[in-house]
Amino acid sequence: MKLPYAFYEDPIGTAGGLALWWNEEASVNILKSGKNFIGTRLSIKGETDWFGTFIYGTPYAEEKQQF
């Protein structure tokens, strides 16, 4: 991807991992992250600030109920 800014939540072993990319029109403040989510406060030029949580749900049936 040709976006200048990024945040990564590293995988555990060979599973999982998340990435979030953005350009100079956005300001992204990472509030908290974990193996399944990235919590942010976003500011996009000319727009109202907002909070966004980006989630990666488990692909394993036995873990879906807990997630």
VMD Tcl script that draws the C-alpha trace (Angstrom):
set ca {
  {0.00 0.00 0.00}
  {1.22 3.48 -0.76}
  {-0.09 5.23 2.35}
  {2.40 7.16 4.48}
  {1.10 6.24 7.95}
  {0.48 2.87 9.52}
  {-0.08 1.05 12.80}
  {0.45 -2.66 13.27}
  {-0.65 -5.13 15.91}
  {1.80 -7.98 15.50}
  {0.60 -11.56 15.03}
  {0.98 -14.15 17.74}
  {3.12 -16.83 16.13}
  {1.73 -17.28 12.64}
  {-1.86 -16.29 13.50}
  {-3.67 -12.98 13.62}
  {-2.19 -9.55 13.35}
  {-3.88 -6.33 12.28}
  {-2.82 -3.30 10.27}
  {-4.35 0.12 9.84}
  {-3.12 2.56 7.16}
  {-4.04 6.19 6.51}
  {-2.96 9.25 4.57}
  {-2.12 12.85 5.49}
  {-5.77 13.92 5.41}
  {-6.41 11.97 8.60}
  {-4.97 12.19 12.07}
  {-5.20 8.87 13.93}
  {-4.59 8.54 17.65}
  {-4.26 4.90 18.75}
  {-5.99 4.65 22.12}
  {-5.63 0.94 22.76}
  {-4.97 -2.21 20.79}
  {-4.83 -5.94 21.25}
  {-4.68 -9.11 19.20}
  {-8.24 -8.60 17.89}
  {-8.76 -4.83 17.80}
  {-7.38 -1.34 17.28}
  {-9.22 1.45 19.14}
  {-8.74 4.93 17.69}
  {-9.74 8.55 17.77}
  {-9.80 9.91 14.23}
  {-9.75 13.41 12.87}
  {-10.26 13.94 9.17}
  {-9.68 17.40 7.72}
  {-12.92 19.37 7.67}
  {-14.89 16.72 9.58}
  {-15.93 16.12 13.19}
  {-13.58 13.94 15.26}
  {-14.85 10.45 15.91}
  {-13.88 7.20 17.61}
  {-13.47 3.98 15.65}
  {-12.68 0.44 16.72}
  {-11.40 -1.89 14.04}
  {-12.02 -5.54 14.89}
  {-10.70 -8.82 13.56}
  {-13.03 -11.66 14.51}
  {-11.60 -15.11 15.01}
  {-12.05 -17.56 12.11}
  {-12.23 -20.52 14.52}
  {-15.74 -21.77 15.32}
  {-14.80 -22.83 18.86}
  {-13.63 -19.27 19.68}
  {-16.49 -17.31 18.09}
  {-18.90 -17.51 21.03}
  {-16.31 -16.15 23.46}
  {-15.28 -13.41 21.05}
}
mol new
graphics top color blue
foreach p $ca { graphics top sphere $p radius 0.5 }
foreach p [lrange $ca 0 end-1] q [lrange $ca 1 end] { graphics top cylinder $p $q radius 0.2 }
display resetview
